[in-house]
Amino acid sequence: MLINPIPARRILAAAFGALAVFGSVATASAEPLPPPPPPNCTAADLAGVIAGVTAATSAYLFTHPPVNDFFTGLQDKTQEERRAELSAYMDVNPQVRDELRGIRQPSTDFRARCDN
């Protein structure tokens, strides 16, 4: 039995032809990739920011007992009562308000950078 050998040129031409057809089909049907997220906006980055803000808040409250007592006293209040008392407290204590805003600033910056 004789086998007709296929010239290498034909095999290469068929392979390139198949690649060209597959490539054009794959390119035409592929949806565009979503843009990459901004840098440092991963879940791990968020967890790190939250951990830092939480640790700094804890340290602040431990070193400012009257502020800690105020926030501890809000536990049994309704949400409306907490909001009203917190607003009044911050109006009377602008330094505390500004210091707590500074502690929360990394969280604010993360949201501004990553929540597009």
SEDOSE-675659 format. One record per residue: x, y, z of N, C-alpha, C in turn; residue in one letter; residue number from 1. Coordinates in Angstrom, 1 decimal. Example, Ala and Ser with C-alpha at 12.3 -4.5 7.8 and 13.67 -1.06 7.14 Angstrom:
2
pt nx:13.2&ny:-5.7&nz:7.8&cax:12.3&cay:-4.5&caz:7.8&cx:13.2&cy:-3.3&cz:7.8&res:A&n:1
pt nx:12.8&ny:-2.2&nz:7.1&cax:13.7&cay:-1.1&caz:7.1&cx:12.9&cy:0.0&cz:7.9&res:S&n:2
REM end
This chain:
116
pt nx:0.8&ny:-1.2&nz:0.0&cax:0.0&cay:0.0&caz:0.0&cx:0.9&cy:1.2&cz:0.0&res:M&n:1
pt nx:0.6&ny:2.1&nz:-0.9&cax:1.4&cay:3.3&caz:-1.0&cx:0.6&cy:4.5&cz:-0.4&res:L&n:2
pt nx:1.4&ny:5.3&nz:0.4&cax:0.8&cay:6.5&caz:1.1&cx:1.3&cy:7.7&cz:0.3&res:I&n:3
pt nx:0.4&ny:8.5&nz:-0.1&cax:0.8&cay:9.7&caz:-0.7&cx:1.2&cy:10.8&cz:0.3&res:N&n:4
pt nx:2.5&ny:11.1&nz:0.3&cax:2.9&cay:12.1&caz:1.3&cx:2.4&cy:13.5&cz:0.9&res:P&n:5
pt nx:1.9&ny:14.2&nz:1.9&cax:1.4&cay:15.6&caz:1.7&cx:2.6&cy:16.5&cz:1.8&res:I&n:6
pt nx:2.8&ny:17.3&nz:0.8&cax:4.0&cay:18.2&caz:0.9&cx:3.8&cy:19.2&cz:2.1&res:P&n:7
pt nx:5.0&ny:19.4&nz:2.7&cax:5.0&cay:20.3&caz:3.9&cx:4.4&cy:21.6&cz:3.6&res:A&n:8
pt nx:4.6&ny:22.1&nz:2.4&cax:4.1&cay:23.4&caz:2.1&cx:2.5&cy:23.5&cz:2.2&res:R&n:9
pt nx:1.9&ny:22.4&nz:1.8&cax:0.4&cay:22.4&caz:2.0&cx:0.0&cy:22.3&cz:3.4&res:R&n:10
pt nx:0.7&ny:21.6&nz:4.2&cax:0.4&cay:21.5&caz:5.7&cx:0.5&cy:22.9&cz:6.3&res:I&n:11
pt nx:1.6&ny:23.5&nz:6.0&cax:1.8&cay:24.9&caz:6.6&cx:0.7&cy:25.8&cz:6.1&res:L&n:12
pt nx:0.4&ny:25.8&nz:4.8&cax:-0.6&cay:26.7&caz:4.3&cx:-2.0&cy:26.4&cz:5.0&res:A&n:13
pt nx:-2.3&ny:25.1&nz:5.2&cax:-3.6&cay:24.8&caz:5.9&cx:-3.5&cy:25.3&cz:7.3&res:A&n:14
pt nx:-2.4&ny:25.1&nz:8.0&cax:-2.3&cay:25.5&caz:9.4&cx:-2.5&cy:27.1&cz:9.5&res:A&n:15
pt nx:-1.8&ny:27.8&nz:8.6&cax:-1.9&cay:29.3&caz:8.6&cx:-3.3&cy:29.7&cz:8.3&res:F&n:16
pt nx:-3.9&ny:29.0&nz:7.3&cax:-5.3&cay:29.4&caz:7.0&cx:-6.2&cy:29.2&cz:8.1&res:G&n:17
pt nx:-6.1&ny:28.0&nz:8.8&cax:-6.9&cay:27.8&caz:10.0&cx:-6.7&cy:28.8&cz:11.1&res:A&n:18
pt nx:-5.5&ny:29.2&nz:11.3&cax:-5.2&cay:30.2&caz:12.3&cx:-5.8&cy:31.5&cz:11.9&res:L&n:19
pt nx:-5.7&ny:31.9&nz:10.7&cax:-6.3&cay:33.1&caz:10.2&cx:-7.8&cy:33.2&cz:10.4&res:A&n:20
pt nx:-8.5&ny:32.1&nz:10.1&cax:-9.9&cay:32.0&caz:10.2&cx:-10.3&cy:32.0&cz:11.7&res:V&n:21
pt nx:-9.6&ny:31.2&nz:12.5&cax:-9.9&cay:31.2&caz:13.9&cx:-9.6&cy:32.5&cz:14.6&res:F&n:22
pt nx:-8.5&ny:33.1&nz:14.2&cax:-8.2&cay:34.4&caz:14.8&cx:-9.2&cy:35.5&cz:14.5&res:G&n:23
pt nx:-9.7&ny:35.5&nz:13.2&cax:-10.7&cay:36.5&caz:12.9&cx:-12.0&cy:36.3&cz:13.5&res:S&n:24
pt nx:-12.4&ny:35.0&nz:13.7&cax:-13.6&cay:34.7&caz:14.4&cx:-13.5&cy:35.1&cz:15.9&res:V&n:25
pt nx:-12.4&ny:34.7&nz:16.5&cax:-12.2&cay:35.0&caz:17.9&cx:-12.2&cy:36.4&cz:18.2&res:A&n:26
pt nx:-11.5&ny:37.2&nz:17.3&cax:-11.4&cay:38.6&caz:17.5&cx:-12.8&cy:39.3&cz:17.3&res:T&n:27
pt nx:-13.5&ny:38.8&nz:16.3&cax:-14.8&cay:39.5&caz:16.0&cx:-15.8&cy:39.2&cz:17.1&res:A&n:28
pt nx:-15.8&ny:38.0&nz:17.8&cax:-16.8&cay:37.6&caz:18.7&cx:-16.4&cy:38.0&cz:20.2&res:S&n:29
pt nx:-15.2&ny:38.3&nz:20.4&cax:-14.7&cay:38.7&caz:21.7&cx:-15.2&cy:40.1&cz:22.1&res:A&n:30
pt nx:-15.8&ny:40.2&nz:23.3&cax:-16.2&cay:41.5&caz:23.8&cx:-15.0&cy:42.2&cz:24.4&res:E&n:31
pt nx:-15.0&ny:43.5&nz:24.3&cax:-13.9&cay:44.2&caz:24.9&cx:-13.7&cy:44.0&cz:26.3&res:P&n:32
pt nx:-12.4&ny:44.0&nz:26.8&cax:-12.1&cay:43.7&caz:28.2&cx:-12.5&cy:45.0&cz:29.0&res:L&n:33
pt nx:-13.0&ny:44.8&nz:30.2&cax:-13.3&cay:46.0&caz:31.0&cx:-12.0&cy:46.6&cz:31.4&res:P&n:34
pt nx:-12.0&ny:47.9&nz:31.6&cax:-10.8&cay:48.6&caz:32.0&cx:-10.2&cy:48.1&cz:33.3&res:P&n:35
pt nx:-9.0&ny:48.1&nz:33.4&cax:-8.4&cay:47.6&caz:34.7&cx:-8.8&cy:48.6&cz:35.9&res:P&n:36
pt nx:-8.9&ny:48.0&nz:37.1&cax:-9.3&cay:48.9&caz:38.2&cx:-8.1&cy:49.9&cz:38.5&res:P&n:37
pt nx:-8.5&ny:51.0&nz:39.1&cax:-7.4&cay:51.9&caz:39.5&cx:-6.4&cy:51.2&cz:40.4&res:P&n:38
pt nx:-5.2&ny:51.7&nz:40.4&cax:-4.2&cay:51.0&caz:41.3&cx:-4.6&cy:51.1&cz:42.7&res:P&n:39
pt nx:-4.2&ny:50.1&nz:43.5&cax:-4.4&cay:50.0&caz:44.9&cx:-5.9&cy:50.0&cz:45.3&res:N&n:40
pt nx:-6.7&ny:49.4&nz:44.5&cax:-8.2&cay:49.3&caz:44.8&cx:-8.7&cy:47.9&cz:44.9&res:C&n:41
pt nx:-7.8&ny:47.0&nz:45.4&cax:-8.3&cay:45.6&caz:45.5&cx:-8.9&cy:45.5&cz:46.9&res:T&n:42
pt nx:-9.5&ny:44.3&nz:47.0&cax:-10.2&cay:44.0&caz:48.3&cx:-9.1&cy:44.0&cz:49.4&res:A&n:43
pt nx:-7.9&ny:43.5&nz:49.1&cax:-6.9&cay:43.6&caz:50.2&cx:-6.5&cy:45.0&cz:50.5&res:A&n:44
pt nx:-6.5&ny:45.9&nz:49.5&cax:-6.2&cay:47.3&caz:49.8&cx:-7.3&cy:47.9&cz:50.7&res:D&n:45
pt nx:-8.5&ny:47.6&nz:50.4&cax:-9.6&cay:48.1&caz:51.2&cx:-9.5&cy:47.6&cz:52.6&res:L&n:46
pt nx:-9.3&ny:46.3&nz:52.8&cax:-9.1&cay:45.7&caz:54.1&cx:-8.0&cy:46.4&cz:54.9&res:A&n:47
pt nx:-6.9&ny:46.7&nz:54.2&cax:-5.8&cay:47.4&caz:54.9&cx:-6.2&cy:48.8&cz:55.4&res:G&n:48
pt nx:-6.9&ny:49.5&nz:54.5&cax:-7.3&cay:50.8&caz:54.8&cx:-8.3&cy:50.8&cz:56.0&res:V&n:49
pt nx:-9.3&ny:49.9&nz:56.0&cax:-10.2&cay:49.8&caz:57.0&cx:-9.6&cy:49.4&cz:58.3&res:I&n:50
pt nx:-8.6&ny:48.4&nz:58.3&cax:-7.9&cay:48.0&caz:59.5&cx:-7.1&cy:49.2&cz:60.1&res:A&n:51
pt nx:-6.5&ny:50.0&nz:59.2&cax:-5.8&cay:51.2&caz:59.7&cx:-6.7&cy:52.2&cz:60.4&res:G&n:52
pt nx:-7.8&ny:52.5&nz:59.7&cax:-8.8&cay:53.4&caz:60.3&cx:-9.3&cy:52.9&cz:61.6&res:V&n:53
pt nx:-9.7&ny:51.6&nz:61.6&cax:-10.2&cay:51.1&caz:62.9&cx:-9.2&cy:51.1&cz:64.0&res:T&n:54
pt nx:-7.9&ny:50.8&nz:63.7&cax:-6.9&cay:50.8&caz:64.8&cx:-6.7&cy:52.2&cz:65.3&res:A&n:55
pt nx:-6.6&ny:53.2&nz:64.3&cax:-6.4&cay:54.6&caz:64.7&cx:-7.6&cy:55.1&cz:65.5&res:A&n:56
pt nx:-8.8&ny:54.7&nz:65.2&cax:-10.0&cay:55.1&caz:65.9&cx:-10.0&cy:54.5&cz:67.3&res:T&n:57
pt nx:-9.6&ny:53.3&nz:67.4&cax:-9.5&cay:52.6&caz:68.7&cx:-8.5&cy:53.3&cz:69.6&res:S&n:58
pt nx:-7.3&ny:53.6&nz:69.1&cax:-6.3&cay:54.3&caz:69.8&cx:-6.8&cy:55.7&cz:70.3&res:A&n:59
pt nx:-7.5&ny:56.4&nz:69.4&cax:-8.0&cay:57.7&caz:69.7&cx:-9.0&cy:57.7&cz:70.8&res:Y&n:60
pt nx:-9.9&ny:56.7&nz:70.8&cax:-10.9&cay:56.6&caz:71.8&cx:-10.3&cy:56.2&cz:73.2&res:L&n:61
pt nx:-9.3&ny:55.3&nz:73.1&cax:-8.7&cay:55.0&caz:74.4&cx:-7.9&cy:56.1&cz:75.0&res:F&n:62
pt nx:-7.4&ny:57.0&nz:74.2&cax:-6.6&cay:58.1&caz:74.7&cx:-7.4&cy:59.4&cz:74.9&res:T&n:63
pt nx:-8.7&ny:59.3&nz:74.6&cax:-9.7&cay:60.4&caz:74.9&cx:-10.9&cy:59.8&cz:75.6&res:H&n:64
pt nx:-10.8&ny:59.5&nz:76.9&cax:-11.9&cay:58.9&caz:77.6&cx:-13.3&cy:59.6&cz:77.5&res:P&n:65
pt nx:-13.3&ny:60.9&nz:77.5&cax:-14.7&cay:61.6&caz:77.4&cx:-15.3&cy:61.3&cz:76.0&res:P&n:66
pt nx:-14.5&ny:61.2&nz:75.0&cax:-15.1&cay:60.9&caz:73.7&cx:-15.5&cy:59.5&cz:73.6&res:V&n:67
pt nx:-14.7&ny:58.6&nz:74.2&cax:-15.0&cay:57.2&caz:74.3&cx:-16.3&cy:57.0&cz:75.0&res:N&n:68
pt nx:-16.5&ny:57.7&nz:76.1&cax:-17.7&cay:57.6&caz:76.9&cx:-18.9&cy:58.1&cz:76.1&res:D&n:69
pt nx:-18.8&ny:59.2&nz:75.4&cax:-19.9&cay:59.7&caz:74.6&cx:-20.3&cy:58.6&cz:73.6&res:F&n:70
pt nx:-19.3&ny:58.0&nz:72.8&cax:-19.7&cay:57.0&caz:71.8&cx:-20.3&cy:55.8&cz:72.4&res:F&n:71
pt nx:-19.7&ny:55.4&nz:73.6&cax:-20.3&cay:54.2&caz:74.3&cx:-21.7&cy:54.4&cz:74.7&res:T&n:72
pt nx:-22.0&ny:55.7&nz:75.1&cax:-23.4&cay:56.0&caz:75.5&cx:-24.4&cy:56.0&cz:74.4&res:G&n:73
pt nx:-24.0&ny:56.0&nz:73.2&cax:-24.9&cay:55.9&caz:72.0&cx:-25.4&cy:54.5&cz:71.7&res:L&n:74
pt nx:-24.9&ny:53.5&nz:72.4&cax:-25.2&cay:52.1&caz:72.0&cx:-26.7&cy:51.8&cz:72.1&res:Q&n:75
pt nx:-27.4&ny:52.3&nz:73.1&cax:-28.8&cay:51.9&caz:73.3&cx:-29.8&cy:52.9&cz:72.7&res:D&n:76
pt nx:-29.3&ny:53.8&nz:71.9&cax:-30.2&cay:54.8&caz:71.3&cx:-30.7&cy:54.3&cz:69.9&res:K&n:77
pt nx:-31.8&ny:55.0&nz:69.5&cax:-32.2&cay:54.7&caz:68.1&cx:-31.3&cy:55.4&cz:67.1&res:T&n:78
pt nx:-31.4&ny:55.0&nz:65.9&cax:-30.6&cay:55.7&caz:64.8&cx:-30.8&cy:57.2&cz:64.8&res:Q&n:79
pt nx:-32.0&ny:57.6&nz:64.9&cax:-32.4&cay:59.0&caz:64.8&cx:-31.8&cy:59.7&cz:66.0&res:E&n:80
pt nx:-31.9&ny:59.1&nz:67.2&cax:-31.3&cay:59.7&caz:68.4&cx:-29.8&cy:59.8&cz:68.3&res:E&n:81
pt nx:-29.2&ny:58.7&nz:67.8&cax:-27.7&cay:58.8&caz:67.6&cx:-27.3&cy:59.9&cz:66.7&res:R&n:82
pt nx:-28.0&ny:60.0&nz:65.6&cax:-27.6&cay:61.1&caz:64.6&cx:-27.7&cy:62.5&cz:65.3&res:R&n:83
pt nx:-28.8&ny:62.7&nz:65.9&cax:-29.0&cay:64.0&caz:66.5&cx:-28.0&cy:64.3&cz:67.6&res:A&n:84
pt nx:-27.7&ny:63.3&nz:68.5&cax:-26.7&cay:63.5&caz:69.6&cx:-25.3&cy:63.7&cz:69.0&res:E&n:85
pt nx:-25.0&ny:62.9&nz:68.0&cax:-23.7&cay:63.0&caz:67.4&cx:-23.5&cy:64.3&cz:66.7&res:L&n:86
pt nx:-24.5&ny:64.8&nz:66.0&cax:-24.4&cay:66.1&caz:65.3&cx:-24.2&cy:67.2&cz:66.4&res:S&n:87
pt nx:-25.0&ny:67.2&nz:67.4&cax:-24.9&cay:68.2&caz:68.5&cx:-23.5&cy:68.1&cz:69.2&res:A&n:88
pt nx:-23.0&ny:66.9&nz:69.4&cax:-21.7&cay:66.7&caz:70.1&cx:-20.6&cy:67.3&cz:69.2&res:Y&n:89
pt nx:-20.6&ny:67.0&nz:67.9&cax:-19.6&cay:67.4&caz:67.0&cx:-19.6&cy:69.0&cz:66.8&res:M&n:90
pt nx:-20.8&ny:69.5&nz:66.9&cax:-20.9&cay:71.0&caz:66.8&cx:-20.3&cy:71.7&cz:68.0&res:D&n:91
pt nx:-20.4&ny:71.1&nz:69.2&cax:-19.9&cay:71.6&caz:70.4&cx:-18.4&cy:71.3&cz:70.6&res:V&n:92
pt nx:-17.9&ny:70.2&nz:69.9&cax:-16.5&cay:69.8&caz:70.0&cx:-15.9&cy:69.7&cz:68.6&res:N&n:93
pt nx:-15.6&ny:70.8&nz:68.0&cax:-15.1&cay:70.8&caz:66.6&cx:-13.7&cy:70.2&cz:66.5&res:P&n:94
pt nx:-12.9&ny:70.3&nz:67.6&cax:-11.6&cay:69.6&caz:67.5&cx:-11.7&cy:68.1&cz:67.4&res:Q&n:95
pt nx:-12.6&ny:67.6&nz:68.2&cax:-12.9&cay:66.1&caz:68.1&cx:-13.4&cy:65.8&cz:66.7&res:V&n:96
pt nx:-14.3&ny:66.6&nz:66.2&cax:-14.8&cay:66.3&caz:64.8&cx:-13.7&cy:66.3&cz:63.8&res:R&n:97
pt nx:-12.8&ny:67.3&nz:63.9&cax:-11.7&cay:67.4&caz:62.9&cx:-10.7&cy:66.3&cz:63.1&res:D&n:98
pt nx:-10.4&ny:65.9&nz:64.3&cax:-9.5&cay:64.8&caz:64.5&cx:-10.1&cy:63.4&cz:64.0&res:E&n:99
pt nx:-11.3&ny:63.2&nz:64.3&cax:-12.0&cay:62.0&caz:63.8&cx:-12.1&cy:62.0&cz:62.2&res:L&n:100
pt nx:-12.3&ny:63.1&nz:61.7&cax:-12.3&cay:63.2&caz:60.2&cx:-10.9&cy:62.9&cz:59.6&res:R&n:101
pt nx:-9.9&ny:63.4&nz:60.3&cax:-8.5&cay:63.1&caz:59.9&cx:-8.2&cy:61.6&cz:59.9&res:G&n:102
pt nx:-8.7&ny:60.9&nz:61.0&cax:-8.5&cay:59.5&caz:61.1&cx:-9.3&cy:58.8&cz:60.0&res:I&n:103
pt nx:-10.4&ny:59.2&nz:59.6&cax:-11.2&cay:58.6&caz:58.6&cx:-10.8&cy:58.9&cz:57.2&res:R&n:104
pt nx:-9.9&ny:59.9&nz:57.0&cax:-9.5&cay:60.4&caz:55.7&cx:-9.0&cy:59.3&cz:54.8&res:Q&n:105
pt nx:-8.2&ny:58.4&nz:55.2&cax:-7.8&cay:57.3&caz:54.3&cx:-9.0&cy:56.5&cz:53.6&res:P&n:106
pt nx:-10.0&ny:56.3&nz:54.4&cax:-11.2&cay:55.7&caz:53.9&cx:-11.9&cy:56.5&cz:52.9&res:S&n:107
pt nx:-12.0&ny:57.8&nz:53.1&cax:-12.6&cay:58.8&caz:52.2&cx:-11.8&cy:58.8&cz:50.9&res:T&n:108
pt nx:-10.5&ny:58.9&nz:51.0&cax:-9.6&cay:58.9&caz:49.9&cx:-9.8&cy:57.6&cz:49.0&res:D&n:109
pt nx:-9.8&ny:56.5&nz:49.7&cax:-10.0&cay:55.2&caz:49.0&cx:-11.3&cy:55.2&cz:48.2&res:F&n:110
pt nx:-12.4&ny:55.6&nz:48.8&cax:-13.7&cay:55.6&caz:48.1&cx:-13.6&cy:56.6&cz:46.9&res:R&n:111
pt nx:-13.0&ny:57.7&nz:47.1&cax:-12.9&cay:58.7&caz:46.0&cx:-12.1&cy:58.1&cz:44.8&res:A&n:112
pt nx:-11.0&ny:57.4&nz:45.1&cax:-10.2&cay:56.9&caz:44.1&cx:-10.7&cy:55.6&cz:43.5&res:R&n:113
pt nx:-11.4&ny:54.8&nz:44.2&cax:-11.8&cay:53.5&caz:43.7&cx:-13.3&cy:53.3&cz:43.4&res:C&n:114
pt nx:-14.1&ny:54.1&nz:43.8&cax:-15.6&cay:53.9&caz:43.5&cx:-16.0&cy:54.8&cz:42.4&res:D&n:115
pt nx:-15.5&ny:54.4&nz:41.2&cax:-15.9&cay:55.2&caz:40.0&cx:-17.2&cy:54.8&cz:39.4&res:N&n:116
REM end
